[in-house]
């Protein structure tokens, strides 16, 4: 069973969808709560795959919309993952308000670090880690392509993986590459704050919670990057806290 299978199986089945908002950078779905995910689209020029039942998604049940996370259409998968995140009930006593970059700087100091995804704290992490390998699907000059993951991740003492790997269906494979002794985190607003992921070698989850719905939706719908988003808080959930 895949991680996505386990996440979907853990969700309640009697919840309605209240709203779906797709912004240029972020997608928000409201069911029990507001859930976020990165807005991903295909790289095909001049065309994007169509979203099934667009305009009527809010009439679906939340479990139906969560199934969109399985889609090979990245935009549908973004909506599905945001739905999953909106359905998760996180015990407030189990989360700590903390920035993922700060955690990673602490854990990666003096160690070999593999970072899957591009984040604003890369320059600080590169200065503190013994070695940093940044793996990206569209790498810049000092980054590595996705094809290098099979070589680099097994060498890393610390591995950090963007939550968007759940959207593009690469998360299972990336976690399989981590050595058993590695400290592993999943980070970013797409990250499900679910203990399901701790059963797959993950040590820490760093995601977001919407605390001011009006501010979050206003900035999302006006094209905000994550740094520009309002009404959010950065939280972490660790395996030790669950245990």
ZAMARGU-4260 file (C-alpha; in steps of 0.2 Angstrom, whole numbers, plus 5000, padded with zeros to 4 digits):
<rodrens>
0) 5000/5000/5000 | 5007/5017/4995 | 5008/5032/5007 | 4994/5040/4997 | 4983/5025/5000
5) 4986/5025/5018 | 4983/5044/5020 | 4966/5042/5011 | 4961/5027/5021 | 4964/5037/5037
10) 4952/5051/5032 | 4934/5053/5038 | 4921/5048/5025 | 4906/5060/5030 | 4913/5077/5027
15) 4907/5089/5014 | 4918/5101/5003 | 4914/5119/5007 | 4925/5128/4995 | 4940/5125/4982
20) 4952/5140/4978 | 4966/5137/4965 | 4979/5151/4965 | 4994/5153/4954 | 5005/5146/4968
25) 4994/5138/4981 | 4978/5128/4981 | 4966/5129/4996 | 4952/5117/5000 | 4940/5119/5014
30) 4932/5104/5022 | 4934/5102/5041 | 4948/5115/5040 | 4957/5124/5026 | 4971/5113/5018
35) 4984/5120/5007 | 4995/5112/4993 | 5006/5119/4980 | 4998/5122/4963 | 5007/5111/4951
40) 5003/5111/4932 | 5011/5101/4918 | 5025/5109/4908 | 5017/5107/4891 | 5017/5123/4882
45) 5001/5132/4878 | 4990/5118/4886 | 4986/5111/4903 | 4976/5096/4907 | 4958/5100/4911
50) 4951/5097/4929 | 4937/5085/4929 | 4920/5093/4935 | 4928/5110/4936 | 4915/5123/4943
55) 4906/5109/4953 | 4920/5102/4964 | 4912/5110/4979 | 4897/5098/4977 | 4908/5083/4979
60) 4911/5074/4996 | 4928/5077/5003 | 4933/5058/5001 | 4928/5060/4982 | 4939/5076/4980
65) 4953/5068/4990 | 4954/5054/4977 | 4960/5068/4965 | 4977/5066/4974 | 4980/5050/4964
70) 4978/5059/4947 | 4992/5060/4934 | 4985/5077/4931 | 4996/5088/4942 | 4983/5101/4945
75) 4970/5088/4950 | 4983/5080/4962 | 4986/5097/4970 | 4967/5099/4973 | 4967/5081/4980
80) 4982/5084/4992 | 4975/5101/4998 | 4959/5091/5002 | 4968/5078/5012 | 4977/5092/5022
85) 4960/5100/5025 | 4953/5084/5033 | 4967/5080/5045 | 4963/5083/5063 | 4979/5088/5072
90) 4980/5089/5091 | 4986/5106/5095 | 4996/5099/5110 | 5006/5089/5098 | 5013/5103/5086
95) 5026/5116/5089 | 5026/5133/5080 | 5043/5132/5072 | 5051/5136/5055 | 5057/5121/5045
100) 5073/5130/5039 | 5078/5133/5057 | 5075/5115/5061 | 5085/5109/5046 | 5100/5121/5050
105) 5101/5113/5067 | 5100/5095/5061 | 5111/5097/5046 | 5125/5107/5054 | 5142/5098/5050
110) 5133/5084/5041 | 5129/5077/5023 | 5112/5084/5018 | 5101/5080/5004 | 5087/5093/5000
115) 5074/5088/4988 | 5066/5105/4982 | 5071/5123/4981 | 5069/5133/4997 | 5074/5151/5002
120) 5086/5145/5016 | 5098/5135/5005 | 5112/5148/5006 | 5112/5147/5025 | 5111/5128/5025
125) 5125/5126/5012 | 5136/5136/5024 | 5132/5126/5039 | 5132/5108/5032 | 5147/5098/5028
130) 5140/5095/5011 | 5123/5100/5003 | 5115/5092/4988 | 5100/5101/4982 | 5089/5090/4970
135) 5077/5098/4959 | 5067/5093/4944 | 5072/5109/4935 | 5090/5112/4943 | 5100/5127/4942
140) 5119/5127/4940 | 5123/5122/4958 | 5109/5109/4960 | 5106/5091/4954 | 5093/5084/4943
145) 5080/5072/4950 | 5089/5058/4941 | 5104/5060/4954 | 5092/5056/4969 | 5097/5038/4968
150) 5115/5041/4970 | 5114/5056/4983 | 5100/5052/4995 | 5108/5035/5001 | 5124/5045/5005
155) 5115/5058/5016 | 5114/5059/5035 | 5100/5071/5034 | 5086/5071/5021 | 5073/5085/5018
160) 5059/5082/5005 | 5047/5094/4999 | 5029/5090/5002 | 5025/5092/4984 | 5033/5075/4981
165) 5016/5068/4987 | 5008/5078/4973 | 5019/5072/4959 | 5019/5054/4966 | 5038/5053/4970
170) 5037/5053/4989 | 5037/5034/4991 | 5052/5031/4980 | 5062/5045/4988 | 5059/5039/5006
175) 5064/5021/5000 | 5081/5029/4995 | 5085/5035/5013 | 5096/5025/5023 | 5089/5018/5039
180) 5100/5029/5050 | 5095/5045/5041 | 5086/5059/5050 | 5072/5063/5038 | 5059/5077/5037
185) 5045/5082/5025 | 5042/5101/5023 | 5032/5114/5015 | 5013/5119/5015 | 5009/5103/5005
190) 5015/5092/5019 | 5001/5082/5027 | 5003/5083/5046 | 4998/5065/5048 | 5007/5051/5059
195) 5005/5039/5044 | 5021/5046/5037 | 5031/5041/5053 | 5028/5023/5048 | 5039/5027/5033
200) 5055/5032/5041 | 5050/5051/5043 | 5057/5059/5059 | 5048/5076/5057 | 5034/5085/5048
205) 5035/5103/5045 | 5019/5111/5037 | 5007/5125/5039 | 4990/5128/5047 | 4978/5142/5042
210) 4974/5153/5057 | 4965/5168/5048 | 4955/5161/5033 | 4950/5178/5026 | 4969/5184/5025
215) 4975/5167/5018 | 4962/5167/5004 | 4964/5185/5000 | 4983/5184/4998 | 4982/5167/4989
220) 4969/5173/4976 | 4980/5188/4973 | 4995/5177/4968 | 5005/5177/4984 | 5021/5167/4985
225) 5023/5158/5001 | 5033/5172/5009 | 5019/5184/5005 | 5005/5173/5012 | 4995/5179/5027
230) 4985/5171/5040 | 4996/5156/5042 | 5007/5148/5055 | 5022/5137/5052 | 5021/5121/5063
235) 5031/5105/5066 | 5025/5088/5071 | 5038/5075/5077 | 5038/5056/5078 | 5043/5058/5096
240) 5028/5069/5100 | 5017/5056/5093 | 5025/5042/5103
</rodrens>
